Amino acid sequence: MRISAFFPAHNEKESLRPLVKALKEKLSGTAEKYEIIIVDDGSTDATGETADGLSGVRVIHHGNNLGYGAAIRSGIAASKYECIFYTDGDYQFEPEEIDRLLPFIKDFDIVTGYRIHKQQYNLARKLISFIRNLIDRLIFGLPYRDLGCAFKLFRREIFSDMALTLNGMMIETEIFLKAKKKGYKIKEVGVSNYPRAHGKGSGGSLKMVLPAILELGKLILIFLGG
Protein backbone atom coordinates (compact mmCIF):
# COMPACT_ATOMS: atom_id res chain seq x y z
CA MET A 1 0.00 0.00 0.00
CA ARG A 2 1.26 3.47 -0.91
CA ILE A 3 0.14 6.35 1.27
CA SER A 4 0.20 10.12 0.91
CA ALA A 5 -0.03 11.66 4.39
CA PHE A 6 -0.54 15.37 4.90
CA PHE A 7 -1.55 17.81 7.58
CA PRO A 8 -2.51 21.49 7.59
CA ALA A 9 -0.52 23.69 9.95
CA HIS A 10 -1.27 27.24 11.04
CA ASN A 11 1.10 28.51 13.75
CA GLU A 12 2.08 25.01 14.85
CA LYS A 13 5.89 25.28 14.84
CA GLU A 14 6.38 23.28 18.07
CA SER A 15 4.30 20.32 16.88
CA LEU A 16 5.83 19.84 13.44
CA ARG A 17 9.01 17.98 14.32
CA PRO A 18 7.48 15.38 16.69
CA LEU A 19 4.48 14.84 14.39
CA VAL A 20 6.64 14.29 11.31
CA LYS A 21 8.92 11.97 13.30
CA ALA A 22 5.91 9.89 14.44
CA LEU A 23 4.49 9.76 10.90
CA LYS A 24 7.81 8.60 9.47
CA GLU A 25 8.24 5.93 12.11
CA LYS A 26 4.75 4.58 11.50
CA LEU A 27 4.56 4.80 7.72
CA SER A 28 8.05 3.40 7.11
CA GLY A 29 6.94 0.15 8.72
CA THR A 30 3.45 0.13 7.24
CA ALA A 31 3.47 1.44 3.66
CA GLU A 32 5.27 0.16 0.58
CA LYS A 33 5.91 3.81 -0.27
CA TYR A 34 4.80 6.99 1.43
CA GLU A 35 5.11 10.74 1.32
CA ILE A 36 4.51 13.41 3.96
CA ILE A 37 3.17 16.82 3.00
CA ILE A 38 2.83 19.85 5.26
CA VAL A 39 0.43 22.60 4.22
CA ASP A 40 1.55 25.81 5.89
CA ASP A 41 -1.61 27.91 5.82
CA GLY A 42 -0.22 31.42 6.09
CA SER A 43 1.41 30.97 9.49
CA THR A 44 2.69 34.08 11.24
CA ASP A 45 5.17 32.23 13.46
CA ALA A 46 8.10 30.06 12.33
CA THR A 47 5.93 27.19 11.09
CA GLY A 48 6.95 27.69 7.46
CA GLU A 49 10.67 27.91 8.21
CA THR A 50 10.53 24.92 10.56
CA ALA A 51 8.69 22.84 7.96
CA ASP A 52 11.21 23.75 5.26
CA GLY A 53 14.01 22.58 7.56
CA LEU A 54 12.59 19.07 7.98
CA SER A 55 14.01 16.33 5.78
CA GLY A 56 11.87 13.94 3.80
CA VAL A 57 8.78 16.15 3.59
CA ARG A 58 7.19 18.37 0.97
CA VAL A 59 5.90 21.74 2.07
CA ILE A 60 3.12 23.77 0.47
CA HIS A 61 3.03 27.41 1.52
CA HIS A 62 -0.08 29.56 1.45
CA GLY A 63 1.05 33.17 1.40
CA ASN A 64 -2.00 34.12 3.46
CA ASN A 65 -4.23 32.24 5.88
CA LEU A 66 -6.74 30.86 3.37
CA GLY A 67 -8.60 28.61 5.79
CA TYR A 68 -8.78 24.99 6.90
CA GLY A 69 -10.73 23.88 3.83
CA ALA A 70 -8.23 25.51 1.49
CA ALA A 71 -5.41 23.66 3.27
CA ILE A 72 -7.26 20.34 2.96
CA ARG A 73 -7.85 20.98 -0.75
CA SER A 74 -4.16 21.78 -1.29
CA GLY A 75 -3.11 18.62 0.52
CA ILE A 76 -5.44 16.43 -1.50
CA ALA A 77 -4.34 18.02 -4.78
CA ALA A 78 -0.66 17.48 -3.93
CA SER A 79 -1.07 13.83 -2.90
CA LYS A 80 0.18 11.31 -5.47
CA TYR A 81 -0.41 7.87 -3.96
CA GLU A 82 -3.56 5.76 -4.05
CA CYS A 83 -4.37 6.21 -0.36
CA ILE A 84 -4.61 9.67 1.20
CA PHE A 85 -4.41 10.11 4.95
CA TYR A 86 -4.71 13.37 6.80
CA THR A 87 -4.61 14.58 10.35
CA ASP A 88 -4.13 17.99 12.00
CA GLY A 89 -0.87 19.79 12.68
CA ASP A 90 -1.61 20.16 16.41
CA TYR A 91 -0.58 16.52 17.06
CA GLN A 92 -3.72 15.65 19.03
CA PHE A 93 -3.96 12.34 17.19
CA GLU A 94 -1.34 9.60 17.27
CA PRO A 95 -0.18 8.37 13.82
CA GLU A 96 0.25 4.90 15.29
CA GLU A 97 -3.54 4.58 15.25
CA ILE A 98 -3.66 4.59 11.47
CA ASP A 99 -3.61 0.83 12.03
CA ARG A 100 -7.23 1.17 13.14
CA LEU A 101 -8.18 2.55 9.71
CA LEU A 102 -6.03 0.59 7.26
CA PRO A 103 -7.81 -2.81 7.48
CA PHE A 104 -11.01 -1.24 6.17
CA ILE A 105 -9.71 0.68 3.14
CA LYS A 106 -9.87 -2.46 1.00
CA ASP A 107 -13.64 -2.59 1.34
CA PHE A 108 -14.50 1.09 1.88
CA ASP A 109 -13.75 4.28 -0.01
CA ILE A 110 -13.43 6.43 3.11
CA VAL A 111 -12.45 5.38 6.62
CA THR A 112 -13.13 8.21 9.04
CA GLY A 113 -12.14 8.38 12.68
CA TYR A 114 -14.37 9.62 15.44
CA ARG A 115 -12.96 10.86 18.72
CA ILE A 116 -13.72 8.44 21.53
CA HIS A 117 -13.12 11.23 24.06
CA LYS A 118 -12.93 14.74 22.61
CA GLN A 119 -10.25 16.98 24.07
CA GLN A 120 -12.15 20.27 23.75
CA TYR A 121 -11.69 22.67 26.58
CA ASN A 122 -13.37 25.95 25.69
CA LEU A 123 -17.09 26.58 25.47
CA ALA A 124 -16.90 28.11 21.99
CA ARG A 125 -15.30 24.99 20.55
CA LYS A 126 -17.82 22.69 22.21
CA LEU A 127 -20.71 24.82 20.94
CA ILE A 128 -19.36 24.92 17.38
CA SER A 129 -18.84 21.15 17.38
CA PHE A 130 -22.36 20.50 18.69
CA ILE A 131 -24.00 22.80 16.13
CA ARG A 132 -21.96 21.40 13.30
CA ASN A 133 -22.86 17.79 14.11
CA LEU A 134 -26.52 18.80 14.39
CA ILE A 135 -26.42 20.47 10.97
CA ASP A 136 -24.66 17.49 9.39
CA ARG A 137 -27.36 15.13 10.61
CA LEU A 138 -30.57 17.15 10.43
CA ILE A 139 -30.01 19.20 7.28
CA PHE A 140 -27.78 16.97 5.18
CA GLY A 141 -28.71 13.53 6.49
CA LEU A 142 -25.09 12.61 7.22
CA PRO A 143 -25.35 10.02 10.01
CA TYR A 144 -21.72 10.22 11.11
CA ARG A 145 -20.62 10.84 14.66
CA ASP A 146 -17.75 13.26 14.25
CA LEU A 147 -16.95 14.66 10.80
CA GLY A 148 -14.69 17.24 12.45
CA CYS A 149 -12.31 14.48 13.55
CA ALA A 150 -9.07 15.09 11.64
CA PHE A 151 -8.02 11.48 11.27
CA LYS A 152 -9.21 10.18 7.90
CA LEU A 153 -8.14 7.79 5.16
CA PHE A 154 -9.41 7.99 1.57
CA ARG A 155 -9.03 6.20 -1.71
CA ARG A 156 -7.44 8.87 -3.88
CA GLU A 157 -9.64 7.96 -6.85
CA ILE A 158 -12.78 9.38 -5.23
CA PHE A 159 -11.43 12.89 -5.66
CA SER A 160 -10.90 12.51 -9.40
CA ASP A 161 -14.52 13.51 -10.08
CA MET A 162 -15.21 15.50 -6.92
CA ALA A 163 -14.85 19.26 -7.22
CA LEU A 164 -14.26 20.73 -3.76
CA THR A 165 -15.02 24.42 -3.32
CA LEU A 166 -15.06 25.42 0.34
CA ASN A 167 -12.17 27.13 2.13
CA GLY A 168 -13.39 26.93 5.72
CA MET A 169 -14.35 24.50 8.43
CA MET A 170 -17.27 22.93 6.53
CA ILE A 171 -14.95 21.28 3.98
CA GLU A 172 -15.39 17.86 5.52
CA THR A 173 -19.17 18.16 5.34
CA GLU A 174 -18.74 19.01 1.64
CA ILE A 175 -16.55 15.94 1.08
CA PHE A 176 -18.94 13.57 2.82
CA LEU A 177 -22.04 15.08 1.26
CA LYS A 178 -20.60 14.64 -2.23
CA ALA A 179 -19.24 11.18 -1.39
CA LYS A 180 -22.68 10.09 -0.17
CA LYS A 181 -24.33 11.40 -3.34
CA LYS A 182 -21.90 9.36 -5.44
CA GLY A 183 -22.56 6.21 -3.43
CA TYR A 184 -19.09 5.81 -1.97
CA LYS A 185 -18.81 3.46 0.99
CA ILE A 186 -17.84 5.00 4.33
CA LYS A 187 -16.65 3.34 7.53
CA GLU A 188 -16.36 4.94 10.98
CA VAL A 189 -13.68 3.87 13.46
CA GLY A 190 -13.06 5.16 16.99
CA VAL A 191 -9.66 6.78 17.62
CA SER A 192 -7.95 8.41 20.59
CA ASN A 193 -7.76 12.19 20.96
CA TYR A 194 -5.05 13.71 23.12
CA PRO A 195 -4.65 17.13 24.76
CA ARG A 196 -2.74 19.75 22.82
CA ALA A 197 0.88 19.79 23.95
CA HIS A 198 1.95 23.05 22.28
CA GLY A 199 0.35 26.34 21.31
CA LYS A 200 -3.26 27.43 21.36
CA GLY A 201 -4.30 26.81 17.77
CA SER A 202 -6.69 28.84 15.68
CA GLY A 203 -9.69 26.52 15.61
CA GLY A 204 -12.84 26.73 17.66
CA SER A 205 -13.22 30.50 17.94
CA LEU A 206 -16.50 32.34 17.54
CA LYS A 207 -15.04 34.43 14.71
CA MET A 208 -15.30 31.27 12.59
CA VAL A 209 -19.09 31.17 12.94
CA LEU A 210 -20.03 33.74 10.27
CA PRO A 211 -17.82 32.19 7.55
CA ALA A 212 -19.26 28.79 8.48
CA ILE A 213 -22.81 30.14 8.07
CA LEU A 214 -21.92 31.42 4.59
CA GLU A 215 -20.45 28.04 3.72
CA LEU A 216 -23.57 26.39 5.04
CA GLY A 217 -25.56 28.32 2.46
CA LYS A 218 -23.28 27.01 -0.30
CA LEU A 219 -23.67 23.47 0.98
CA ILE A 220 -27.46 23.76 0.97
CA LEU A 221 -27.30 24.77 -2.69
CA ILE A 222 -25.10 21.75 -3.38
CA PHE A 223 -27.54 19.53 -1.47
CA LEU A 224 -30.59 20.87 -3.30
CA GLY A 225 -28.79 20.61 -6.61
CA GLY A 226 -29.12 16.86 -6.43
Secondary structure, DSSP 8 states (H G I E B T S, - for coil): -EEEEEEEESS-HHHHHHHHHHHHHHHHTT-SEEEEEEEEES-SSSHHHHHHTSTT-EEEEESS---HHHHHHHHHHH--SSEEEEE-TT--S-GGGGGGTGGGTTT-SEEEEEESS----SHHHHHHHHHHHHHHHHTT----S-TT-SEEEEEGGGGGG------STTHHHHHHHHHHHTT--EEEEEE------S---S-S-GGGHHHHHHHHHHHHHHHHT-
